[in-house]
Every structure is written in C-alpha cells, then in structure tokens.
Amino acid sequence: MAQPIKTSRAYPIQIDLRDGKQATIRLMEPSDLDKIREFANKLPADDLLFLRTDITDRAVVKQWVDNIQHGNTVTLLAEIDGEVAAYASLHRDQARWTRRVGEIRINAASRFRGYGLGRRLAAEIFDLARSLGLKKVTAQMTPDQIAARAAFEKLDFQVEAVLTDWVEDRNGRPRDLLIMTHDVDGFSDRVVA
C-alpha cells in the first residue's frame, strides 16, 4: 500500500489575509471527513454545481480520504477560528503516461471569499506540486468561474482548451469546460516558432 504524500514544507502554517484575518493551513487527515462534509453542506447550491465530485456525500469524501492515505492526493485545509474555510487539493493520476501531471482543485466558503485565501491556497498547492516533481499541472472550471480563472492566471496558467457543452450542471444544463495548464519547468510539447 502506498503512503500519504510527503511534503517539503512543514505544516501547519499561519498566513495573514486581507482585513487582518489569519488562517491556519494544514494537511487534511482522515479525521477531517466530517469537517469536509460540514464545509460542503454550507456551500451555496451554485458552488456545488461545479464540483467534480459530490463532497456532501460521505462515501465520496471517504474515497477522497482513501486517496490521501494511498498517496494519490494531497489536500491542504485552511481554517479560520477552527472552521474549514477553504481547501486546495492536488490529485495525481496513477496511469504511467500521465503520472507527471497533477490536477489542482480549490474551493472556498463564500463567507471567506475576498480575503485572498483562494489565491494563497492556489500558490501553496502549486508549490507543493512543483516540489513533488510534477511537470504539468491542470485546473478545470467553467468559463463563468471568473475568480478561479484569475487566481490561476496569476500563477501563469494558460487556457489549454475550452470544451463546448462538455459538462452538465446538477440541473441538467450543458456547460463549457475550461482547462488551464501550467508547464512547471517551462517546457511544453508545443513547438514555439
């Protein structure tokens, strides 16, 4: 059985946010299963539409925890006053041909947005991806998730593709999927003229 991912940085850490707020960033642990579900159940319905998995479902969060324990995923939790305010996850594919690629997923509770928390978590998880030797990191979102796109653009992610009507929201409406990527080492399989 694989082991949880070892990080190059010692957690927990304290970070300062806008308006004098402080957050603690730490690694997610199996005992956080119910805290994640509590966080998810407080998210607005519109936020839940865009999640890759239904984190209000205990079985789904259990699978997430299992992926952490097997070393396929690492998740950072940001807590403010003991409450999960946001998370950032790095998911690694175990297929041989994509094992150097990781996907970043980030979500912040609506009441903690606007403090720079999502941007700080994005930078933390991206640094973690780099320290793990990943060569390419991706993020997926819908084009109307403007704040998420802006956070990744600040980390030099580029739009790799827009897939028309690729995803469906919980109401059955088709949505476009925006895929952003970052070549960690500055290399790409594209030829630059």
N, C-alpha and C positions, 0 to 999 in steps of 0.2 A: 504494500500500500504506500502510495506517495505521501509525502509530508507537506504540511502547510508551507506556503512560500515564505522564505526568509527575506526580510527587507534589510536594506543597507542603512536605513535610518532607524533610530530608536524611538519608539512610540510608547507612551503618548507625548504629544507636544501641545503647547499653548500657542494660540495665534490671536492677534489683535485684529478686530474687524472695524468697519465704519461705526460711527456714533458711540465709540467707547465699549462696544460689546467685545467679549472674549469667548473663544471656543476652544474646546479640547478636541484634538484629532487623535484617534486611536484605532488600532486594528479591531475589526469585527471578530467576535468569538462565538462559539456555538451557543453560549448562554444569552446572546442577543436576539435570538429568534423572536421572542415575544415583543421586544422593543422595536424590531423592524416592522412587525405586523401592526403595532400601535401607531408607529410613524405612518405607515401606508394607509391605515384607516382614517387618518386625519387629512390626507391629501384631497384636494378638490377633484371632483369627477373628471374634469378636463385633463388633469395631470395623469390620472390613471389610464386615460385613453391611449397615451403614448408610451407606456411601459412595455418592454419586450416580454415580460412575464408578469403574471398577476401576483404581486407581492402581498396582497391581502389574504392569499391562500396559504395556510400553514404548510401544506405539502410542498408548495413551490419554494417557500423560504427555507424549509428543511433541505431541499435539494441544493439551494444556494449555500447553506452551511456545509453540506457534504462536499461541495466543490471547493470550498475554502480548505476543509480538512484534507482533501486529496491533492491540494496544490494546483488546482486548475484556475482558481480565482483568489484574488486578494481584495479585501474591501476595507476602506477607511471610513470610520464613522466620525462625524462632527457632532459634538454635544455642547449644548448651551444650558447651563443650570441643570445638568443631569438628564436633559431631554435630547433625544436624537433629533438634530436639526437638519441634517443632510448626510448623504453618503456618496462615495465615489468608489466604483468597482473597476477592477481590471480583470477581464476574462481572457484566458489563453486557450486557444484551440489545441487539442492534442493530436490532430492529424499531422503527420510528418511534414507534409508540404506547406502547412501554414503555422507551424509551431513557433515561428519567429514573429507572428502577428498577434497583437492583442487588441481587444475592444474595450473602450472606456465607456462606462455608464455612470451618470451623475444625476442626483435628484435632491432638491432642497425643499423643505416645508415652506409653504407660501408665506408664513409669518416671519420667516428668517431670510427672505429674499431682499436684495437691495443693500446688503451689508458687505458684499464682496466674498461671501462664503463659498458660493459655487465656483467662482474664479480661483480662489485659493485651493480648493479641493482638486480642481482640474489640474493645477500646476503640481500639486503633491503627487497625484496618481500618475501624471505624465513622467515626473522624475523617477517614480518607482518603476514604471515601465522601462525607462532607459537603463536603470540600474540592473534590471533583470536580463538585459541583453536583447530586448525585442528590437527588431529592425523597422517595423511599421506598426503604427497604432491607428485604429479607426474609431470613429464615433458615428452613430446613426441617429437621425432625428427627422422630424417633418420640417419642411421649409418654414412653417409658421412659428417654430420654436426659435424666435429671434435672439433671445438672451443666450440660449445654449450655443447657437451658432457663433455669436460674438465672443463668448468665452473661449471657444476652440480656435477661432481666428486669431485671438491674442497669443495663442500658443503656436502660431504658424501652421495650423491645419488648413488644408486646401479642400475645396469641393472636388471630389473624385468622380461622383456620379449623382444624378437625380433620376430615380426610377419612378416613372409615372404610374400612379394608381397601384403601387406595389404593396402597400399595407392597408389594413382595414381597421377603422376605429371600432370601439365597442358597440356603436350604433349601426355598424354595417356599411358605413360610408367609406369609399376608397380615398386614400391619401397618398401623396407622393412621399418617397423616402429619399432623404438627402444623406449621402455617405461622404464623410470628410475623413481625410487621412493625413498622416504626418510621417515622413521618412525620417526616422530617428537619426541616422548617420548622415543624412543629406544625400543619400543615394536613392536612385529610382530606376525602375525598369523602363522608363520613358527616355527616348533619345532627345537630347536638347540640341537644337541647331546652333 
